[in-house]
Amino acid sequence: MTAKERFRIVAVGGTFDKFHKGHRALIMKAFEVGEHVLIGLCTDDFALKLGKNHEVAPYEDRLKELEAFLKKNNFSGRFRIIPLNDAYGPTISDEEIEAIVVSEETAARAEEINKIRRERGLKPLNIIVIRMVPAEDRISISSTRIHRGEIDREGRLILQHERKESLDS
């Protein structure tokens, strides 16, 4: 993809629990390369099936956070949010989707989607992979780390900041 190339419809998906800096980077990239972005948001049932080692916020809560971010960034009219009941959503059947934006962590899933698309006689998607966003400790930001209380949604180390704040007071 050239710097100026844009796709008409780009897909991106996730659980988007504890909506954080990494999620924002993923979605911003999708809007950078796509005129219209199809955002798949994991349903509560699908999130349970993913076997996360922590509770996931209810779909409606995650949807509200996602919508607030999209509104704040003036993306109105350029996206559609759909519930994801499986790992593929419409990416394995929708001929209009031209590209998918994934993180390094989920790049293999995009390859799997393209394998299924080829088997079905569909054109493979252009895969745009973004780097995982590091926290202060250079370890990737993740909802799991946020749930564990290691970092906040911006990737700041919680214990380190709590210690500094207590020293400052």
C-alpha positions in Angstrom: 0.0 0.0 0.0 1.4 3.4 -0.9 1.2 6.3 1.6 -1.7 7.8 -0.4 -3.6 4.6 -1.2 -7.0 4.3 0.6 -9.5 1.6 0.6 -13.2 2.0 0.3 -14.1 -0.4 3.1 -11.7 -1.5 5.8 -12.6 -4.0 8.6 -11.3 -4.0 12.1 -12.5 -6.0 15.1 -12.0 -6.9 18.7 -13.4 -7.2 22.2 -12.3 -3.6 23.0 -12.5 -4.2 26.7 -10.9 -1.6 28.9 -10.6 0.6 25.8 -7.0 1.6 25.7 -4.2 3.3 23.8 -3.5 0.2 21.7 -7.2 0.0 20.7 -7.2 3.6 19.7 -4.1 3.1 17.5 -5.7 0.2 15.8 -8.9 2.1 15.0 -7.1 5.3 14.0 -5.0 3.2 11.5 -8.3 1.8 10.0 -9.6 5.3 9.5 -6.3 6.5 8.1 -6.4 3.8 5.3 -10.1 3.5 4.9 -12.9 5.7 3.7 -15.4 3.6 5.6 -14.6 1.4 8.5 -16.6 -1.7 9.5 -15.9 -2.3 13.2 -16.7 -5.7 14.6 -17.3 -5.7 18.4 -17.3 -9.1 20.1 -20.6 -10.0 21.7 -20.8 -11.1 25.3 -21.2 -14.7 24.2 -18.3 -14.6 21.9 -16.1 -12.8 24.5 -16.8 -15.7 26.9 -15.8 -18.3 24.3 -12.4 -16.5 23.8 -11.5 -17.7 27.3 -10.0 -14.5 28.6 -8.4 -14.8 32.0 -10.5 -11.9 33.3 -14.0 -10.7 33.2 -15.0 -8.6 30.1 -17.2 -5.6 30.4 -20.7 -6.1 29.0 -21.2 -5.4 25.3 -23.3 -2.3 25.9 -20.5 -0.7 28.0 -17.8 -1.5 25.5 -20.1 -0.2 22.7 -20.6 3.1 24.5 -16.9 3.6 25.0 -16.2 2.8 21.4 -18.9 5.2 20.2 -17.7 8.0 22.5 -14.1 7.6 21.0 -15.5 7.6 17.4 -17.7 10.7 18.1 -14.8 12.6 19.8 -12.7 12.0 16.6 -15.4 13.1 14.3 -15.7 9.8 12.4 -19.5 10.1 12.2 -20.8 8.7 8.9 -17.6 6.8 8.2 -18.2 3.7 10.3 -20.6 0.9 11.1 -20.3 -1.2 14.3 -21.5 -4.7 14.0 -21.7 -7.4 16.7 -19.1 -10.2 16.2 -20.4 -13.7 17.1 -17.3 -15.4 15.8 -13.7 -14.6 14.8 -14.5 -13.8 11.2 -17.7 -11.8 11.0 -18.4 -10.6 7.5 -14.7 -10.6 6.4 -15.1 -14.1 5.0 -18.1 -13.4 2.9 -18.4 -9.7 2.1 -16.9 -8.9 -1.3 -16.9 -5.1 -0.6 -14.4 -5.3 2.2 -11.0 -4.5 0.7 -8.6 -4.5 3.7 -8.3 -5.5 7.3 -6.3 -3.8 10.0 -4.9 -6.0 12.7 -2.2 -6.0 15.4 0.8 -8.2 15.4 -1.0 -10.3 17.9 -3.9 -11.0 15.5 -2.1 -11.0 12.2 -2.4 -14.8 11.9 -6.2 -14.5 12.1 -6.1 -12.2 9.0 -4.1 -14.8 7.1 -6.7 -17.4 8.1 -9.5 -15.1 6.8 -7.7 -14.8 3.5 -7.3 -18.5 3.2 -11.1 -18.9 3.7 -11.8 -16.1 1.2 -9.6 -17.8 -1.4 -11.4 -21.1 -0.8 -14.7 -19.3 -1.4 -13.4 -17.6 -4.6 -13.2 -14.2 -3.0 -10.3 -11.7 -3.5 -8.0 -11.8 -0.4 -8.0 -8.7 1.8 -5.1 -6.4 2.0 -3.7 -6.9 5.5 -2.4 -3.9 7.4 -0.5 -4.9 10.5 0.2 -2.4 13.2 2.8 -2.8 16.0 1.6 -3.5 19.5 1.6 -0.3 21.5 4.1 -0.6 24.3 3.5 0.5 27.9 6.1 2.4 29.9 7.9 -0.9 30.6 8.1 -1.6 26.9 5.7 -4.6 27.2 2.6 -4.4 25.1 -0.5 -2.7 26.4 -3.3 -5.2 26.8 -6.7 -5.3 28.5 -5.4 -8.3 30.6 -2.5 -6.1 32.0 -5.0 -3.4 32.8 -7.3 -5.9 34.5 -4.3 -7.2 36.6 -3.6 -3.6 37.7 -0.1 -3.5 36.2 -0.8 -0.6 33.9 -3.5 2.0 33.2 -5.2 2.5 29.8 -2.4 4.8 28.6 0.3 2.2 29.4 1.6 3.9 32.5 2.8 1.6 35.2 0.4 1.7 38.1 2.7 0.7 41.0 5.5 3.0 39.9 3.1 6.0 39.7 1.5 5.2 43.0 4.9 5.0 44.7 5.9 8.3 43.1 2.7 10.0 44.2 3.1 8.8 47.8 6.7 10.0 47.8 5.5 13.4 46.5 2.9 13.8 49.2 
